Amino acid sequence: MADGSATPAELDSGEHIMIHVLIVVSWLGGAVQGATISTQEFSSAERCEAARLALIEYAKARSIEETLRPVCTQK
């Protein structure tokens, strides 16, 4: 798939595919609203890390990097 996640056909083919998940915790609404958590799956650690770094750069450009905690982990 275009987003780097495995298709069901790939998972059924017997190939061992390690899925990596980018977990983003943000406090954009402040402490009153609490944290927001979002996830995105990737087929490799490299793709996950590239997305994480792009998110950090985006946040820095808008001076909001302190409100984000992006982490890549294996699923």
Biopython code that builds the backbone (N, CA, C, O; Angstrom):
import numpy as np
from Bio.PDB.StructureBuilder import StructureBuilder

atoms = [
    (1, "MET", "N", (0.842, -1.187, 0.000)),
    (1, "MET", "CA", (0.000, 0.000, 0.000)),
    (1, "MET", "C", (0.880, 1.241, 0.000)),
    (1, "MET", "O", (2.055, 1.179, 0.360)),
    (2, "ALA", "N", (0.311, 2.356, -0.401)),
    (2, "ALA", "CA", (1.076, 3.599, -0.531)),
    (2, "ALA", "C", (1.582, 4.126, 0.799)),
    (2, "ALA", "O", (2.623, 4.781, 0.848)),
    (3, "ASP", "N", (0.860, 3.850, 1.881)),
    (3, "ASP", "CA", (1.285, 4.368, 3.182)),
    (3, "ASP", "C", (2.314, 3.475, 3.870)),
    (3, "ASP", "O", (2.736, 3.774, 4.987)),
    (4, "GLY", "N", (2.720, 2.394, 3.229)),
    (4, "GLY", "CA", (3.753, 1.536, 3.793)),
    (4, "GLY", "C", (3.209, 0.368, 4.587)),
    (4, "GLY", "O", (3.991, -0.447, 5.075)),
    (5, "SER", "N", (1.888, 0.255, 4.736)),
    (5, "SER", "CA", (1.338, -0.853, 5.496)),
    (5, "SER", "C", (1.173, -2.075, 4.597)),
    (5, "SER", "O", (1.063, -1.943, 3.378)),
    (6, "ALA", "N", (1.156, -3.251, 5.196)),
    (6, "ALA", "CA", (1.040, -4.492, 4.450)),
    (6, "ALA", "C", (-0.415, -4.753, 4.078)),
    (6, "ALA", "O", (-1.328, -4.446, 4.844)),
    (7, "THR", "N", (-0.617, -5.318, 2.901)),
    (7, "THR", "CA", (-1.965, -5.703, 2.485)),
    (7, "THR", "C", (-2.258, -7.090, 3.040)),
    (7, "THR", "O", (-1.334, -7.824, 3.391)),
    (8, "PRO", "N", (-3.552, -7.461, 3.124)),
    (8, "PRO", "CA", (-3.882, -8.816, 3.587)),
    (8, "PRO", "C", (-3.241, -9.902, 2.726)),
    (8, "PRO", "O", (-2.853, -10.948, 3.245)),
    (9, "ALA", "N", (-3.125, -9.668, 1.411)),
    (9, "ALA", "CA", (-2.497, -10.661, 0.534)),
    (9, "ALA", "C", (-1.031, -10.861, 0.899)),
    (9, "ALA", "O", (-0.531, -11.986, 0.866)),
    (10, "GLU", "N", (-0.345, -9.790, 1.241)),
    (10, "GLU", "CA", (1.052, -9.903, 1.645)),
    (10, "GLU", "C", (1.179, -10.678, 2.952)),
    (10, "GLU", "O", (2.113, -11.461, 3.127)),
    (11, "LEU", "N", (0.247, -10.460, 3.860)),
    (11, "LEU", "CA", (0.301, -11.162, 5.138)),
    (11, "LEU", "C", (-0.015, -12.646, 4.978)),
    (11, "LEU", "O", (0.530, -13.475, 5.706)),
    (12, "ASP", "N", (-0.900, -12.995, 4.019)),
    (12, "ASP", "CA", (-1.278, -14.383, 3.790)),
    (12, "ASP", "C", (-0.252, -15.152, 2.961)),
    (12, "ASP", "O", (-0.326, -16.379, 2.888)),
    (13, "SER", "N", (0.697, -14.466, 2.338)),
    (13, "SER", "CA", (1.635, -15.125, 1.424)),
    (13, "SER", "C", (2.712, -15.917, 2.159)),
    (13, "SER", "O", (3.524, -16.587, 1.521)),
    (14, "GLY", "N", (2.731, -15.850, 3.481)),
    (14, "GLY", "CA", (3.744, -16.566, 4.231)),
    (14, "GLY", "C", (4.959, -15.727, 4.532)),
    (14, "GLY", "O", (5.819, -16.145, 5.308)),
    (15, "GLU", "N", (5.055, -14.544, 3.935)),
    (15, "GLU", "CA", (6.167, -13.652, 4.231)),
    (15, "GLU", "C", (6.020, -13.119, 5.650)),
    (15, "GLU", "O", (4.919, -12.830, 6.118)),
    (16, "HIS", "N", (7.146, -13.001, 6.309)),
    (16, "HIS", "CA", (7.130, -12.403, 7.644)),
    (16, "HIS", "C", (7.338, -10.905, 7.488)),
    (16, "HIS", "O", (8.430, -10.456, 7.140)),
    (17, "ILE", "N", (6.303, -10.147, 7.742)),
    (17, "ILE", "CA", (6.374, -8.701, 7.606)),
    (17, "ILE", "C", (6.275, -8.085, 8.992)),
    (17, "ILE", "O", (5.310, -8.311, 9.722)),
    (18, "MET", "N", (7.282, -7.310, 9.340)),
    (18, "MET", "CA", (7.280, -6.636, 10.620)),
    (18, "MET", "C", (6.656, -5.260, 10.441)),
    (18, "MET", "O", (7.185, -4.425, 9.708)),
    (19, "ILE", "N", (5.557, -5.029, 11.094)),
    (19, "ILE", "CA", (4.869, -3.743, 11.008)),
    (19, "ILE", "C", (5.411, -2.835, 12.107)),
    (19, "ILE", "O", (5.585, -3.259, 13.249)),
    (20, "HIS", "N", (5.673, -1.589, 11.750)),
    (20, "HIS", "CA", (6.094, -0.572, 12.710)),
    (20, "HIS", "C", (4.996, 0.463, 12.815)),
    (20, "HIS", "O", (4.363, 0.809, 11.818)),
    (21, "VAL", "N", (4.773, 0.948, 13.997)),
    (21, "VAL", "CA", (3.701, 1.901, 14.241)),
    (21, "VAL", "C", (4.297, 3.199, 14.766)),
    (21, "VAL", "O", (5.108, 3.199, 15.693)),
    (22, "LEU", "N", (3.882, 4.297, 14.159)),
    (22, "LEU", "CA", (4.243, 5.617, 14.651)),
    (22, "LEU", "C", (3.117, 6.060, 15.576)),
    (22, "LEU", "O", (1.973, 6.223, 15.150)),
    (23, "ILE", "N", (3.453, 6.249, 16.831)),
    (23, "ILE", "CA", (2.486, 6.694, 17.828)),
    (23, "ILE", "C", (2.794, 8.146, 18.149)),
    (23, "ILE", "O", (3.918, 8.483, 18.524)),
    (24, "VAL", "N", (1.803, 8.995, 18.004)),
    (24, "VAL", "CA", (1.980, 10.413, 18.263)),
    (24, "VAL", "C", (1.045, 10.815, 19.400)),
    (24, "VAL", "O", (-0.174, 10.667, 19.309)),
    (25, "VAL", "N", (1.641, 11.321, 20.460)),
    (25, "VAL", "CA", (0.877, 11.853, 21.578)),
    (25, "VAL", "C", (1.026, 13.362, 21.534)),
    (25, "VAL", "O", (2.142, 13.883, 21.518)),
    (26, "SER", "N", (-0.086, 14.056, 21.514)),
    (26, "SER", "CA", (-0.032, 15.513, 21.461)),
    (26, "SER", "C", (-0.921, 16.121, 22.529)),
    (26, "SER", "O", (-1.916, 15.539, 22.963)),
    (27, "TRP", "N", (-0.526, 17.296, 22.924)),
    (27, "TRP", "CA", (-1.268, 18.066, 23.918)),
    (27, "TRP", "C", (-1.688, 19.395, 23.299)),
    (27, "TRP", "O", (-1.618, 20.437, 23.950)),
    (28, "LEU", "N", (-2.118, 19.359, 22.058)),
    (28, "LEU", "CA", (-2.431, 20.591, 21.341)),
    (28, "LEU", "C", (-3.589, 21.344, 21.979)),
    (28, "LEU", "O", (-3.672, 22.566, 21.852)),
    (29, "GLY", "N", (-4.478, 20.641, 22.658)),
    (29, "GLY", "CA", (-5.592, 21.301, 23.325)),
    (29, "GLY", "C", (-5.263, 21.732, 24.734)),
    (29, "GLY", "O", (-6.105, 22.310, 25.421)),
    (30, "GLY", "N", (-4.043, 21.458, 25.173)),
    (30, "GLY", "CA", (-3.645, 21.816, 26.529)),
    (30, "GLY", "C", (-4.045, 20.760, 27.538)),
    (30, "GLY", "O", (-4.695, 19.770, 27.199)),
    (31, "ALA", "N", (-3.656, 20.976, 28.759)),
    (31, "ALA", "CA", (-3.910, 20.013, 29.828)),
    (31, "ALA", "C", (-5.398, 19.842, 30.111)),
    (31, "ALA", "O", (-5.821, 18.784, 30.579)),
    (32, "VAL", "N", (-6.192, 20.867, 29.834)),
    (32, "VAL", "CA", (-7.623, 20.804, 30.113)),
    (32, "VAL", "C", (-8.303, 19.718, 29.295)),
    (32, "VAL", "O", (-9.147, 18.985, 29.813)),
    (33, "GLN", "N", (-7.942, 19.609, 28.019)),
    (33, "GLN", "CA", (-8.552, 18.615, 27.148)),
    (33, "GLN", "C", (-7.825, 17.274, 27.194)),
    (33, "GLN", "O", (-8.356, 16.270, 26.719)),
    (34, "GLY", "N", (-6.643, 17.243, 27.747)),
    (34, "GLY", "CA", (-5.887, 16.008, 27.818)),
    (34, "GLY", "C", (-5.145, 15.700, 26.524)),
    (34, "GLY", "O", (-5.179, 16.479, 25.571)),
    (35, "ALA", "N", (-4.484, 14.567, 26.506)),
    (35, "ALA", "CA", (-3.660, 14.173, 25.366)),
    (35, "ALA", "C", (-4.509, 13.552, 24.262)),
    (35, "ALA", "O", (-5.551, 12.946, 24.513)),
    (36, "THR", "N", (-4.032, 13.722, 23.040)),
    (36, "THR", "CA", (-4.609, 13.068, 21.871)),
    (36, "THR", "C", (-3.571, 12.084, 21.349)),
    (36, "THR", "O", (-2.397, 12.431, 21.215)),
    (37, "ILE", "N", (-3.996, 10.863, 21.054)),
    (37, "ILE", "CA", (-3.084, 9.832, 20.566)),
    (37, "ILE", "C", (-3.531, 9.404, 19.176)),
    (37, "ILE", "O", (-4.707, 9.114, 18.955)),
    (38, "SER", "N", (-2.575, 9.366, 18.227)),
    (38, "SER", "CA", (-2.865, 8.873, 16.893)),
    (38, "SER", "C", (-1.788, 7.874, 16.491)),
    (38, "SER", "O", (-0.668, 7.916, 17.000)),
    (39, "THR", "N", (-2.136, 6.972, 15.571)),
    (39, "THR", "CA", (-1.184, 5.960, 15.119)),
    (39, "THR", "C", (-1.213, 5.846, 13.602)),
    (39, "THR", "O", (-2.216, 6.153, 12.957)),
    (40, "GLN", "N", (-0.086, 5.394, 13.045)),
    (40, "GLN", "CA", (0.030, 5.117, 11.614)),
    (40, "GLN", "C", (0.963, 3.929, 11.451)),
    (40, "GLN", "O", (2.026, 3.903, 12.072)),
    (41, "GLU", "N", (0.599, 2.944, 10.635)),
    (41, "GLU", "CA", (1.419, 1.757, 10.438)),
    (41, "GLU", "C", (2.335, 1.911, 9.227)),
    (41, "GLU", "O", (1.960, 2.520, 8.225)),
    (42, "PHE", "N", (3.554, 1.345, 9.334)),
    (42, "PHE", "CA", (4.540, 1.359, 8.253)),
    (42, "PHE", "C", (5.145, -0.030, 8.132)),
    (42, "PHE", "O", (5.170, -0.792, 9.098)),
    (43, "SER", "N", (5.641, -0.360, 6.922)),
    (43, "SER", "CA", (6.191, -1.686, 6.676)),
    (43, "SER", "C", (7.657, -1.813, 7.070)),
    (43, "SER", "O", (8.210, -2.912, 7.035)),
    (44, "SER", "N", (8.298, -0.698, 7.446)),
    (44, "SER", "CA", (9.700, -0.784, 7.853)),
    (44, "SER", "C", (10.007, 0.282, 8.900)),
    (44, "SER", "O", (9.319, 1.297, 9.005)),
    (45, "ALA", "N", (11.049, 0.023, 9.661)),
    (45, "ALA", "CA", (11.498, 0.987, 10.669)),
    (45, "ALA", "C", (11.969, 2.272, 10.002)),
    (45, "ALA", "O", (11.787, 3.359, 10.551)),
    (46, "GLU", "N", (12.574, 2.155, 8.821)),
    (46, "GLU", "CA", (13.077, 3.328, 8.116)),
    (46, "GLU", "C", (11.946, 4.269, 7.711)),
    (46, "GLU", "O", (12.059, 5.485, 7.865)),
    (47, "ARG", "N", (10.861, 3.706, 7.194)),
    (47, "ARG", "CA", (9.715, 4.539, 6.802)),
    (47, "ARG", "C", (9.084, 5.196, 8.024)),
    (47, "ARG", "O", (8.696, 6.364, 7.983)),
    (48, "CYS", "N", (8.986, 4.446, 9.091)),
    (48, "CYS", "CA", (8.413, 4.983, 10.325)),
    (48, "CYS", "C", (9.274, 6.136, 10.847)),
    (48, "CYS", "O", (8.752, 7.188, 11.218)),
    (49, "GLU", "N", (10.574, 5.936, 10.873)),
    (49, "GLU", "CA", (11.488, 6.972, 11.357)),
    (49, "GLU", "C", (11.447, 8.208, 10.463)),
    (49, "GLU", "O", (11.509, 9.332, 10.962)),
    (50, "ALA", "N", (11.343, 8.015, 9.153)),
    (50, "ALA", "CA", (11.254, 9.147, 8.235)),
    (50, "ALA", "C", (9.982, 9.959, 8.502)),
    (50, "ALA", "O", (10.012, 11.189, 8.481)),
    (51, "ALA", "N", (8.881, 9.276, 8.749)),
    (51, "ALA", "CA", (7.628, 9.974, 9.060)),
    (51, "ALA", "C", (7.732, 10.700, 10.391)),
    (51, "ALA", "O", (7.234, 11.817, 10.530)),
    (52, "ARG", "N", (8.374, 10.076, 11.366)),
    (52, "ARG", "CA", (8.551, 10.696, 12.683)),
    (52, "ARG", "C", (9.372, 11.977, 12.564)),
    (52, "ARG", "O", (9.016, 13.007, 13.135)),
    (53, "LEU", "N", (10.473, 11.903, 11.820)),
    (53, "LEU", "CA", (11.324, 13.077, 11.643)),
    (53, "LEU", "C", (10.608, 14.190, 10.874)),
    (53, "LEU", "O", (10.765, 15.368, 11.194)),
    (54, "ALA", "N", (9.825, 13.816, 9.865)),
    (54, "ALA", "CA", (9.061, 14.811, 9.105)),
    (54, "ALA", "C", (8.040, 15.500, 10.014)),
    (54, "ALA", "O", (7.827, 16.709, 9.912)),
    (55, "LEU", "N", (7.420, 14.736, 10.891)),
    (55, "LEU", "CA", (6.462, 15.316, 11.827)),
    (55, "LEU", "C", (7.133, 16.289, 12.786)),
    (55, "LEU", "O", (6.585, 17.349, 13.089)),
    (56, "ILE", "N", (8.311, 15.930, 13.257)),
    (56, "ILE", "CA", (9.057, 16.821, 14.151)),
    (56, "ILE", "C", (9.444, 18.107, 13.428)),
    (56, "ILE", "O", (9.314, 19.194, 13.991)),
    (57, "GLU", "N", (9.918, 17.996, 12.185)),
    (57, "GLU", "CA", (10.279, 19.191, 11.412)),
    (57, "GLU", "C", (9.063, 20.084, 11.175)),
    (57, "GLU", "O", (9.160, 21.309, 11.259)),
    (58, "TYR", "N", (7.931, 19.474, 10.881)),
    (58, "TYR", "CA", (6.698, 20.222, 10.686)),
    (58, "TYR", "C", (6.326, 20.977, 11.966)),
    (58, "TYR", "O", (5.950, 22.149, 11.923)),
    (59, "ALA", "N", (6.438, 20.286, 13.100)),
    (59, "ALA", "CA", (6.109, 20.912, 14.383)),
    (59, "ALA", "C", (7.079, 22.043, 14.713)),
    (59, "ALA", "O", (6.666, 23.089, 15.214)),
    (60, "LYS", "N", (8.353, 21.842, 14.437)),
    (60, "LYS", "CA", (9.348, 22.891, 14.694)),
    (60, "LYS", "C", (9.062, 24.136, 13.860)),
    (60, "LYS", "O", (9.204, 25.258, 14.345)),
    (61, "ALA", "N", (8.662, 23.940, 12.617)),
    (61, "ALA", "CA", (8.365, 25.065, 11.734)),
    (61, "ALA", "C", (7.191, 25.890, 12.260)),
    (61, "ALA", "O", (7.065, 27.075, 11.949)),
    (62, "ARG", "N", (6.349, 25.265, 13.046)),
    (62, "ARG", "CA", (5.190, 25.949, 13.603)),
    (62, "ARG", "C", (5.318, 26.205, 15.101)),
    (62, "ARG", "O", (4.352, 26.593, 15.758)),
    (63, "SER", "N", (6.515, 25.985, 15.633)),
    (63, "SER", "CA", (6.825, 26.227, 17.051)),
    (63, "SER", "C", (5.914, 25.454, 18.005)),
    (63, "SER", "O", (5.530, 25.967, 19.056)),
    (64, "ILE", "N", (5.573, 24.225, 17.636)),
    (64, "ILE", "CA", (4.724, 23.413, 18.508)),
    (64, "ILE", "C", (5.379, 22.084, 18.889)),
    (64, "ILE", "O", (4.697, 21.179, 19.369)),
    (65, "GLU", "N", (6.707, 21.954, 18.678)),
    (65, "GLU", "CA", (7.353, 20.662, 18.912)),
    (65, "GLU", "C", (7.261, 20.194, 20.355)),
    (65, "GLU", "O", (7.320, 18.992, 20.614)),
    (66, "GLU", "N", (7.115, 21.132, 21.317)),
    (66, "GLU", "CA", (7.014, 20.735, 22.724)),
    (66, "GLU", "C", (5.717, 19.985, 23.018)),
    (66, "GLU", "O", (5.616, 19.292, 24.030)),
    (67, "THR", "N", (4.739, 20.120, 22.146)),
    (67, "THR", "CA", (3.446, 19.491, 22.397)),
    (67, "THR", "C", (3.324, 18.109, 21.783)),
    (67, "THR", "O", (2.304, 17.445, 21.966)),
    (68, "LEU", "N", (4.349, 17.656, 21.051)),
    (68, "LEU", "CA", (4.278, 16.358, 20.371)),
    (68, "LEU", "C", (5.287, 15.367, 20.938)),
    (68, "LEU", "O", (6.393, 15.757, 21.312)),
    (69, "ARG", "N", (4.924, 14.104, 21.004)),
    (69, "ARG", "CA", (5.825, 13.020, 21.390)),
    (69, "ARG", "C", (5.672, 11.883, 20.390)),
    (69, "ARG", "O", (4.929, 10.938, 20.654)),
    (70, "PRO", "N", (6.362, 11.947, 19.234)),
    (70, "PRO", "CA", (6.244, 10.859, 18.261)),
    (70, "PRO", "C", (7.245, 9.740, 18.559)),
    (70, "PRO", "O", (8.420, 10.000, 18.816)),
    (71, "VAL", "N", (6.765, 8.494, 18.523)),
    (71, "VAL", "CA", (7.598, 7.321, 18.826)),
    (71, "VAL", "C", (7.293, 6.226, 17.817)),
    (71, "VAL", "O", (6.128, 5.949, 17.534)),
    (72, "CYS", "N", (8.340, 5.598, 17.271)),
    (72, "CYS", "CA", (8.171, 4.426, 16.406)),
    (72, "CYS", "C", (8.367, 3.170, 17.240)),
    (72, "CYS", "O", (9.290, 3.102, 18.052)),
    (73, "THR", "N", (7.512, 2.181, 17.050)),
    (73, "THR", "CA", (7.637, 0.914, 17.774)),
    (73, "THR", "C", (7.152, -0.222, 16.880)),
    (73, "THR", "O", (6.371, 0.000, 15.954)),
    (74, "GLN", "N", (7.613, -1.431, 17.155)),
    (74, "GLN", "CA", (7.171, -2.598, 16.398)),
    (74, "GLN", "C", (5.795, -3.003, 16.880)),
    (74, "GLN", "O", (5.466, -2.890, 18.061)),
    (75, "LYS", "N", (4.998, -3.478, 15.933)),
    (75, "LYS", "CA", (3.636, -3.921, 16.281)),
    (75, "LYS", "C", (3.639, -5.410, 16.507)),
    (75, "LYS", "O", (2.597, -5.991, 16.810)),
]
sb = StructureBuilder()
sb.init_structure("model")
sb.init_model(0)
sb.init_chain("A")
sb.init_seg("    ")
for serial, (resi, resn, name, xyz) in enumerate(atoms, 1):
    if name == "N":
        sb.init_residue(resn, " ", resi, " ")
    sb.init_atom(name, np.array(xyz, "f"), 0.0, 1.0, " ", f" {name:<3s}", serial, name[0])
structure = sb.get_structure()
